[in-house]
């Protein structure tokens, strides 16, 4: 689920989610 948090742009949220996904599934 994508959450729009204050101080984060959509691209930053997507990038963070992508990095987190890679860490969970190396």
Jmol script that loads the backbone (N, CA, C; Angstrom):
load data "model"
ATOM      1  N   UNK A   1       0.849  -1.202   0.000  1.00  0.00           N
ATOM      2  CA  UNK A   1       0.000   0.000   0.000  1.00  0.00           C
ATOM      3  C   UNK A   1       0.883   1.249   0.000  1.00  0.00           C
ATOM      4  N   UNK A   2       0.568   2.155  -0.917  1.00  0.00           N
ATOM      5  CA  UNK A   2       1.339   3.391  -0.998  1.00  0.00           C
ATOM      6  C   UNK A   2       0.687   4.462  -0.135  1.00  0.00           C
ATOM      7  N   UNK A   3       1.494   5.026   0.766  1.00  0.00           N
ATOM      8  CA  UNK A   3       0.974   6.073   1.653  1.00  0.00           C
ATOM      9  C   UNK A   3       1.692   7.384   1.342  1.00  0.00           C
ATOM     10  N   UNK A   4       0.923   8.437   1.102  1.00  0.00           N
ATOM     11  CA  UNK A   4       1.533   9.740   0.850  1.00  0.00           C
ATOM     12  C   UNK A   4       1.796  10.428   2.183  1.00  0.00           C
ATOM     13  N   UNK A   5       3.055  10.463   2.593  1.00  0.00           N
ATOM     14  CA  UNK A   5       3.395  11.051   3.880  1.00  0.00           C
ATOM     15  C   UNK A   5       3.961  12.454   3.680  1.00  0.00           C
ATOM     16  N   UNK A   6       3.726  13.345   4.615  1.00  0.00           N
ATOM     17  CA  UNK A   6       4.263  14.709   4.526  1.00  0.00           C
ATOM     18  C   UNK A   6       5.783  14.694   4.401  1.00  0.00           C
ATOM     19  N   UNK A   7       6.322  15.474   3.481  1.00  0.00           N
ATOM     20  CA  UNK A   7       7.773  15.545   3.318  1.00  0.00           C
ATOM     21  C   UNK A   7       8.295  14.514   2.336  1.00  0.00           C
ATOM     22  N   UNK A   8       7.406  13.694   1.789  1.00  0.00           N
ATOM     23  CA  UNK A   8       7.839  12.688   0.825  1.00  0.00           C
ATOM     24  C   UNK A   8       7.043  12.830  -0.463  1.00  0.00           C
ATOM     25  N   UNK A   9       7.770  12.874  -1.577  1.00  0.00           N
ATOM     26  CA  UNK A   9       7.084  12.933  -2.863  1.00  0.00           C
ATOM     27  C   UNK A   9       6.690  11.522  -3.272  1.00  0.00           C
ATOM     28  N   UNK A  10       5.808  11.397  -4.261  1.00  0.00           N
ATOM     29  CA  UNK A  10       5.372  10.066  -4.705  1.00  0.00           C
ATOM     30  C   UNK A  10       6.574   9.248  -5.180  1.00  0.00           C
ATOM     31  N   UNK A  11       7.491   9.900  -5.895  1.00  0.00           N
ATOM     32  CA  UNK A  11       8.668   9.189  -6.394  1.00  0.00           C
ATOM     33  C   UNK A  11       9.516   8.659  -5.244  1.00  0.00           C
ATOM     34  N   UNK A  12       9.656   9.466  -4.190  1.00  0.00           N
ATOM     35  CA  UNK A  12      10.461   9.031  -3.046  1.00  0.00           C
ATOM     36  C   UNK A  12       9.805   7.849  -2.346  1.00  0.00           C
ATOM     37  N   UNK A  13       8.469   7.894  -2.229  1.00  0.00           N
ATOM     38  CA  UNK A  13       7.752   6.786  -1.590  1.00  0.00           C
ATOM     39  C   UNK A  13       7.911   5.521  -2.416  1.00  0.00           C
ATOM     40  N   UNK A  14       7.783   5.648  -3.739  1.00  0.00           N
ATOM     41  CA  UNK A  14       7.920   4.481  -4.615  1.00  0.00           C
ATOM     42  C   UNK A  14       9.343   3.927  -4.541  1.00  0.00           C
ATOM     43  N   UNK A  15      10.331   4.818  -4.503  1.00  0.00           N
ATOM     44  CA  UNK A  15      11.722   4.374  -4.429  1.00  0.00           C
ATOM     45  C   UNK A  15      11.976   3.643  -3.123  1.00  0.00           C
ATOM     46  N   UNK A  16      11.472   4.190  -2.016  1.00  0.00           N
ATOM     47  CA  UNK A  16      11.650   3.561  -0.708  1.00  0.00           C
ATOM     48  C   UNK A  16      10.993   2.187  -0.684  1.00  0.00           C
ATOM     49  N   UNK A  17       9.788   2.105  -1.258  1.00  0.00           N
ATOM     50  CA  UNK A  17       9.067   0.829  -1.305  1.00  0.00           C
ATOM     51  C   UNK A  17       9.860  -0.178  -2.130  1.00  0.00           C
ATOM     52  N   UNK A  18      10.455   0.283  -3.225  1.00  0.00           N
ATOM     53  CA  UNK A  18      11.240  -0.604  -4.087  1.00  0.00           C
ATOM     54  C   UNK A  18      12.456  -1.135  -3.336  1.00  0.00           C
ATOM     55  N   UNK A  19      13.145  -0.255  -2.613  1.00  0.00           N
ATOM     56  CA  UNK A  19      14.322  -0.679  -1.852  1.00  0.00           C
ATOM     57  C   UNK A  19      13.922  -1.653  -0.749  1.00  0.00           C
ATOM     58  N   UNK A  20      12.822  -1.384  -0.070  1.00  0.00           N
ATOM     59  CA  UNK A  20      12.357  -2.253   1.010  1.00  0.00           C
ATOM     60  C   UNK A  20      12.012  -3.627   0.448  1.00  0.00           C
ATOM     61  N   UNK A  21      11.399  -3.645  -0.734  1.00  0.00           N
ATOM     62  CA  UNK A  21      11.015  -4.908  -1.352  1.00  0.00           C
ATOM     63  C   UNK A  21      12.259  -5.721  -1.689  1.00  0.00           C
ATOM     64  N   UNK A  22      13.293  -5.047  -2.186  1.00  0.00           N
ATOM     65  CA  UNK A  22      14.531  -5.746  -2.539  1.00  0.00           C
ATOM     66  C   UNK A  22      15.201  -6.330  -1.293  1.00  0.00           C
ATOM     67  N   UNK A  23      15.111  -5.610  -0.164  1.00  0.00           N
ATOM     68  CA  UNK A  23      15.718  -6.094   1.072  1.00  0.00           C
ATOM     69  C   UNK A  23      14.967  -7.319   1.593  1.00  0.00           C
ATOM     70  N   UNK A  24      13.638  -7.321   1.415  1.00  0.00           N
ATOM     71  CA  UNK A  24      12.834  -8.441   1.898  1.00  0.00           C
ATOM     72  C   UNK A  24      13.039  -9.665   1.018  1.00  0.00           C
ATOM     73  N   UNK A  25      13.308  -9.422  -0.288  1.00  0.00           N
ATOM     74  CA  UNK A  25      13.498 -10.526  -1.228  1.00  0.00           C
ATOM     75  C   UNK A  25      14.814 -10.349  -1.976  1.00  0.00           C
ATOM     76  N   UNK A  26      15.917 -10.694  -1.327  1.00  0.00           N
ATOM     77  CA  UNK A  26      17.241 -10.508  -1.935  1.00  0.00           C
ATOM     78  C   UNK A  26      17.440 -11.434  -3.132  1.00  0.00           C
TER      79      UNK A  26
END
end "model"
wireframe off; spacefill off
backbone 0.3
color backbone group
